[in-house]
Amino acid sequence: MIVIADDITGAAEIAGIAFEAGEDVRLVCGDVTVTNGTTVIATDTRSMTKVEAIAETRRITSSLPQQRGSLFKKTDSALRGHVVAELKTLMEATGYQRAVYLPANPSKGRIIKDGVYYINGTPIDQTDFSFDPEFPAKTAVLRERFPDAETSGILMPDAESKEDIQKVIAAYDDGHTLFAGAADLFEATIGTIDTIGTIGTIRTIDTIGTLFLCGSTQSKPLDLGIPVTAMPLDIYDGSKDITSWLEEACAIYQREGSLMITIPHRHRTGKEVAVHLRETTARLIQHLVERQQPRQLIIEGGASTFATLRHLGWNELKVVSQLAPGVIKTKAPNGTFVIMKPGSYPWGSLFSC
């Protein structure tokens, strides 16, 4: 199977599910050579403009075998991204006659009822996702969020439970329909109703020799007993480069053996701000990794993770384990363990300290 994801943490989530299900899994970024087993491709198109996302989707698709029925499109479970544009491009390139878009994750309290998207009972436009810098949730009604979906051959069914997801698959699994959506939908396509949201055993994470980047707009820094360095306001505002912050961070890590990096300021929004923040933290992490060679790198937030991996030149990661649904442990080419988590998912009780 081939999975195309619009961000790296979503790709990692799918890779973890496939790995726990016994699949031979590759998690790759950028150029792709498809092999046997499951290949999960992180495109980072969610961080691009619509025009760039269409071009990248077309480029990636052109290198894939033209075999319908073996492609899945992973999308964000909070409705972010250039969903319709990318699905239309995929259908045109692969010959699928229609697509089913199902971003619901009932196992995590995210459902679609009467065409309205809810997170733990609250319409998504009344949650923190309404403040997302690139894709703010201004409505919870799917037809309003994606007004050109149905005319483009994209169906958006309801799903309030695991059983609803299974019914959707049974209704449309005809070899001519492209399935696109969140982790629960993918898990249902490779497992059974009883496994949705449950594949994998929760494993704890230690923080010895760890660099931890809280890089998501949803990030809430944890109290893990390790030192914290916050992005200075003048770097956040773009009036100063990272040199002094880097030296401070290196000194702390060298002295303490672990470090958490946070972005405490949230008074600016927009794509330009989001790009500045992820590129700045990615450069900081790159220099820290090169100087300190940490045993473990933990990154929260898909765009921040992709930017960091790109700066480090790590284009393929080996899946080691799924620590919990949505939280994946991988191994980089230099031996560093990389743990990734979507910013909108909770850490729960994963940390052992």
C-alpha positions, 0 to 999 in steps of 0.5 A: 500500500502507498499512503500520501500524507500532507504532513510528517506527523500524520505520515508517522501516525500511519506508519506506526499503525501499519508497523503495529499491524505487522506491515513492512513500513518505510517512512520517507520524505521528498523523492520516493522509490516504492518498494514492497510493503507499505510506503508512507510518503510525507509531502508537507503540502499542508505548509505550502500554498495551494498552487505549490501543494497541487504541483507537489502532489502531481510530482509525487503521484507521477513517480508512483505505480498506477494501481488503483485500490492501493492508495490512501490519502492521509489528511488532518483530523482537524480539517487543515490543509488544501484538501479538495485541491489535493484530492482532485489532483490525485483523482486526475492523476490516478483515474479514481472516479470519486473520493471519500473524505472522512477526517473523523477520529471517533476513537479520539472524540472527533466526529462528524454529525449531520455534516458538522465536525465536533471535537469532544462535543464542541464544534471545531470552530469553537476550539483552539483550532479557530486560532490556527495561523494557516487554516483557522477553523471558521466554521464546523460545517464541512460543506461550508469549509469545503464548498467545492468538494461535492461538485469535485466528486468528493463525498463527505459522510458522517461518522460518529463511531467505529461502526460508522467508519466500517459502514462507509468503507463497505459502501464505497470500497469498489476499486474506483473510490479513493479513501482519504481521511484520518487515522481511524479510517486508515486503521479500519482499511487494514484491520477490523472494527475492534482495532480502530484506535487501539492498535499498539501498546502504550510505552513510556518515554524517558528524557535522558539525552533528549532535545524536545521541541514544542513546535505546534500552535497546540503545544502546551509545554510539559513539566518533565523536570528538564531545563527549558529555553524559550524563544526570545521575543526579539527572535520571535519578532524577527528582529534578531538572529538565533546566534545568542539563543543557540549558544545559550541552548548549547550551554544548557544542554551540555551542562544538563544533558537534556533540553526543552525548546518552547515558543511562548509568544502567540500574538502574531498569526498568518502563514509568514509567521508560521514559516518564520517560527518553524524555520527558526526552530529547525535551524536551532535544532539542526545546530544543536544536533550537530554539536551535541549529538543527542540520543533522542529528539522529540518534536511536537507539530508536523510542520516543525518536524518536517522543517527540522528533518529537512534541515538535518537531511534525514529523508528516510526514517526507520520505524522502531515502534508506536509508543501510543496512537499518533506517537511514533518512535523512529531512528534517523540515519545518524542513530538518533531516535526521533519521536514525533507527535501531532500537536493536537494529540495529548501526551497522556501518561507517556513520560516515565519521569 
